[in-house]
């Protein structure tokens, strides 16, 4: 029997009626409401903030650099990075994730897999297109509102955002579908009435999704959602982590407490080389943006803020050893080091990598923008020191706080609790870069920029000691 016969379609409608009743699935209303709320938030907060950041910069220089080859090259690199990230995300949680009972009882039947999974694919496609179009609308209207460019930039940015969203969605689907074996040559791929070749390839990728991979991703998605709701970031990391398949035969030798911890972190990067490559690339990209922001007034201050966020992500990608040390807080020390010294030892590898990559790439980028070594290098070193403290706060943050009226933290509390270290480092790095371009010779500003990373490192080490004491018996 062909999977697209009227009997299969009727049985599929009967299954949906059993689940949702005569009123139908409410998922469309939920997705539309989420898009509506996102549009309001971006309009009320995103547009004014982004426009203010653009107004604070050199608008004439930004207008000239908007169509320069460097801007186009950076845009292409950003799009390529988004596509790669989307493909990797599809291997963990793809765009087509149906509940396990639906996979076992409906997808595994004779009903067309495309028809059974089409709603979830449609929601994800709408999400990526809406996100891309909204991002383009935000950037375009901000450039127009700040008088950096004319009104023509708005439709161009929206169309560009939609294209980027479509590319990211396609890579997201490919990342999930390539986990399953290819379809048999004799299996009917599509109907003869299918009009679009793009739709043919889309349906083919959805039909390729295997039952085992669909069950795995559905179960993993539920566990990740539960970890997020419970505020257990360690459980989320373990679910999203790939199994270790490299350097399994390598062994860790004793070289003294501190040297052994450093060697352990290096061995961890050998076994998970993707984390090391991602960390170095993100650090280099952030360093290039920081150097360009420090070297040219034509680069808007917003680039410094984005570089701070990307730099934190790169530093975190290389700090898995520190996070694992924080996860084992309260257990006997493996090498006999006190918790504070162990945390400092785990900072050696990510800090050294970030300092070297940032100093080299940021200095070259600053010199290309017309700035000298003394105008760029000190601020790059400060950014590395700031990230050491913020990463300690992120690794040893503990569980989200609760109130006396509710033992379960609210979603807003969990979001702020986990995003605070990244937000703090982003604001500090962006503020220092902005101040370095406006008050480079101010004595108070220079003193404050050196005191801030020392203070943040002290707060991070104090958090380490506090978490250690919290695990002791009273």
N, C-alpha and C positions, 0 to 999 in steps of 0.2 A: 504493500500500500504506500502510495506517495505521501510524504509527511505533510503536504500542504492541502490535503483533501478537505472537503466540507466537514466530514466527521471529526477530523483532528481539530479543526477550528472550533467546532461546537464543544468538544470536550475541554478545550482550553478556556473558552468562555464560561463553561460550567465551573471549572476550578477557580476562576477569578470571582465568580458569583458566590461560591462557598466561602471564600476568604473575606470578601469585602461587602457582600450583600448587594442589594439593589442600588445603593447609592454610589457604588464604584470605589475605586482606589482613591484614597485621599492624598497620595504622594504628590500628585500634580499641584494640589493646593499648597502643600507644605513647601515644595520647591519654589512656587511662585511667591509665597510669603517671605521665604528666606531671601530671594532676589530683591523683593520690595524693600525689606529692612536694610539690606546691603547698599542699595541705591541711595536710601535716605542718609545712612551713616557717611557714605563717601561724599555725598553732596554737602552735608552739614560740616564735616570735619576735614575730609581729605582735600577738597578743592581749596578752601581758605588757607590751609597750612602749606600746601604745595605752591600756591600762588604767592604767598608771602615769602617763601624761600627763594623763589625765582626773582621776585622784586628786589630782594636784598642783594642779589648778585649783579654782575656786570651784564646788563641786558643786551647791550650792543655787541659785546664779545660772544655772548651765547647765541645771538641771532646769526652772527657770522660763522660760528662753529657748528651750527645745527646742520648745515649742508656740506660740511667738510668731509673729506675722505676718512679722517680719523673717527668722526662720529658714526659714519656708516659702518666702518670696520668694527667698532665697539658694539653697535647694534646687532650686527651679524653674529658676533661672538656670544652676546647675551642670548639671542634666539637659539643658537646651537646648544648653549648650556642648558636652557630650559627644556629643549627636546631630549637631551641626554638624561636629565633628571626625571622627566616624565616617563621615559622608557624604563629606567631603573625602578621608579615607583610602581609601574605596572607589574613588575615581578613580585612585589610585596602585596600590593592591593590595587587591582586593576579597575577599570571603569565598569566592568560587568560583574557585579557581586550580588547574586541572589541568595535568599535564605537557604539553609541546608535542606529543610523539608521540600521546598520548591524544586531544588536540584534533584533530590532523590525521587520525587513522585511525579514531576511534570517534565523536567528537562530530560530525564532518562527514558521517557516514554517515546511513542512514535510521533509525537508532536514535533514540528519543525523547531530546531534549536534556535533559529533566528526569531521565530514568532514567540517562543517561550522567554527569550532573554532580551527582546527588543525594548521593553519598558526601561530596564536598568541602563541599557546603552543610551537610550534617548535622554534620560535624566543627566547622565554624565556628559553627554555631548552638549546639552544645553548649558551645563555648569561651566565647561571650559570656554564655550563661545561667549557666554555672558561675562565671565571674568576677563577674557581678552578684550571684548568690546568696551567694558566699563573702564578697564585700565587705559585703553586708548582714549576714551572720552575724557577721563580725568587729566591725562597728560596734555591732550590737545587743548581743552578749555583752559587749563592753567597757563600754557604758553600764550594763548590768545589773550587771556585776562591780564597777564603780566606785560603785555605788549612786546613780547619777545618775537612773535611772529604774527602773521595775518590770520584771518578767519579760515583760510584754506587749510590750515594745519589740523583743524578739528575733524573733518571727514577723512583726511589722510590718516590721522592717528587711529580713528575708529576702525577703518578698513584694515590697517596694519595690525591692530590688536585682534581683530577677528581672524586674520590669517595666522597669527602666532598661536591663538587659541586652538585653531583647527589643526595646526602642525603638532602642538603639544598633545591634543586629544588623540591624534593618529599614532603618535609615538607611545602614548599611554596604553592604547589598545594593543599595539604590536608587542609591547613588553609583556603583556599578559598572555596573548595568544601564542607567542613563540615558546611558552613553557609546555605546550601540548604538541603532540606529533602532528604532522601534516595530514590533511584529509586524504582518504583513498581516492585514486583516480576515477573509480567507478561510481563514487558517491555523487548524487545530483547536487550541484553547487548552488545554482540560482534558477529562478523561473525565467522563461523565455521573454516574459513581458517586462523584465527589469530594464529601465530605460538608461540608467547611468552607469558608466564604467566605475566611477568612484563608489557608487552604492554596491556594485558587484564585489569589489575588493573588501568593502566594509562588512558585507554579509559573510563573505568567505572567512574573514578573520573571526567573526563572532561564532560561526558554525564550527570553527576549528577548536574552540575551547572544549577541553576534555572534562569529563565528570569528576575525575580525581582532583584536577587543578581547581575546578569550581568549588568543590567541597572544602579543599584546603584553604582557599582564599576567603570563603565565607566564614569558616571557623576562626581564621586568623583575624578577620575584620571584627568579629564579635569580641575577641579577646583584647584587641587593641582598643576598641571603644570602651570596654570595661575597665581597662587600665587607665584610660584618660579620665573617665568618670570617677574612679577611685583615687586619682592623683598619684598612681604608681608608675612613675616614668621608667623605672627599671624594667617592669614587665613589658612596657611598650617597646623599649629598645631590644629586649630579647626576642620579641615576636618579629620585629623588623630586621633583625640581623641575619646575615647569610651564614650557612654552615661553613666551618673552616675546612678547606681542602688543600691548602698550601702549607709547606714547611712543617708538616705533621711530624716528621722524623727529627727535626731540630730540637736540641735539648738546652736547657738553661743551666749554666755552670755558676758556682759560687765565686763571686769576686769582691766580697765585702758587702755590707748592707746597702749602701747607696748605689754602688756600681751595679749590683745585681738587679736592683729595681730599674735602673736605666736600661740595662740589657734586656730586662723583661719587656719594657715598653717597645724597644726596638724589635724584639722577636714578635710582639703582637702586631707591629706594622708589617712585618714579613708575612705573617699568616693572613692578614687582611690588607693586602696592598691597595685595594680600592679606597680605603679610608685615607691612607697616606697620600695617594695621588690627588684625591679630592681636596684634602687639606692644603696641599702645596699649591694647587691651581687656584683655590679660593683665596689663599693668602696672597698669591702673586697678583690676582685681579684686583684685590682690595688695595694692595700696595701701589699698583699703577694708578688707581683712582686717587689715592691720597697724595701721591707725588704730583699728579696733574693739578689737583685742587690747591696744593701749597705753592705750585709754581706759576699758576696763571689765574688772574682774577676773572677770566672769561668762564671758568668752570663754576657752576652754581654751588652754593653751600650744600644743597641737597645731595650732591655727589659724595661729599664727605660723610654725611649721615649714612648713606647706603654703603659706603666703603667700610664704615664702622660695623654695620650689621654683618656684611660679608666676611670681614676679618674675624669677627667672633665665631662665625660658623666654621671658618677654616681652622681656627685654633681649637675649637671643640672637636673637630674631626680627628685631630691628632692626640686628643686627651682621653682616650678610652681607658688607659691604665689608671688615670686619676679617678675616673668614674667608678671603675671596678673596685678601687681602694675604698671609695666612699660607700659602696654597696656592702662591703664587708665590715663596716664600722661596728665595733662592739665585740668582734671576735678576737682571739689572740693574734698578736702581730706575727706575720710570717717570718720576718727577718729580725725581729726584736727592736725595730725602730719605733720610737714614739710616733703617734699619729701626725703631729705637726711636721716632723722631719720626713716622714714617709710621703706626706702630701707635697712637700717641697721637692723631694727627689722625683716624684712623678711629673713635676712641672719642667724638668730639665729638657726632655725631648721636645715637647711642643713649643716651649719658650725659645729654645735654640733655633729650631726650624723657623719659627715666625720672625725672630730677630734677623736672621741671615737673609731670608727671602724678602722681607719687607725692606731691609736696608739696601739690598742690591737693586731690586725692581723699583722701589720708590725713589731712590736717588736717580736712577736712569730716567725715570718718567719726569721727575722734577727738572733735571737738566735739559730734557727735551722741551719742556715748557718754558725754559729760560731762567730757572732758579739755580742758585749755587748750592754747594754741599751744606754749608752752615744754615741755609734757609730751610732745609728739608730734613736732614738726618736726625737732629735732636727730637723733633716731633714724632718721627717714626719710631724711635727708641721708646718714647713715652707711651705710644700706643701699644707696644708689646708689653710693657710693664702693667698697663691698665688691664690688658686681657688676662694676665696672670691672676690678678685679684678677682675679676669678674668670673673667671672659670672656676676658681675655688668656691665662690658663692653659688655657682650653678651646680657643682658636683656635690657639695655638702649642704644643700638647702633644706633637706629633711622633708617631712610631710607637710602639706598645706595646713595652715591653722584652722581651727574650728571655733564656733561660738558656743556659748552656754545654752543656747536654744536649739541648736542643731549639731549633732555629732558628725554630720557629713558636710564637708565643705561645698559651697556653691560652685557652679561652673565658672562664674566670674572670678571667684577667689582662686580657683585652681589656675585659671589662665594668667592672672596677674602674678601669682606666686612663681610660676615657671618661666614667665617671660621677663621678670624683673631684672635678672643679671644681664640678659642680652640687651634689654632696653637701656639699662644704666650704662653699659659700655658703649653702646651706639651714641647716646647723647653726649657722653664725655669725650669720645674721640671726635665726633662731629663738632662739638663746641670748641675743642682745642684747635682743630684745623681752622675753624672760622676765626678764632681769636688770633691764631698765628698769622693770618693774612691781613688782619686789621690792626693788631697791637703787637707787632713783632719785637718792639724795643721796650715794652712796658715791663718794668721790674716786678710789679705786683703780679702781673699775668704770668711771667716766667716762673716766679716762686710758686704760684698756685698750681701751675701745670706739673711741677715736680713733686709737690706735696700730695696731689690727688692720687697718683698711682701708689705711692707709699702708704697712704691712708687706706686705699682700697685693698692692698695686699695685707695690711694689718687686720682689716675687718674680715677678710677671707680666712686668714689663719686663726683668728678668734672664733670664727664659725666652726672650723675644724675641731678645735678644742671643745667647744660647746656641744657639738654632736657626739664627741667621744664621751664626755661626762654624762650625757643624757642616757647612754646605754649601760651605765654602771648601776649596780644594785644599790638602793638607798638603805 
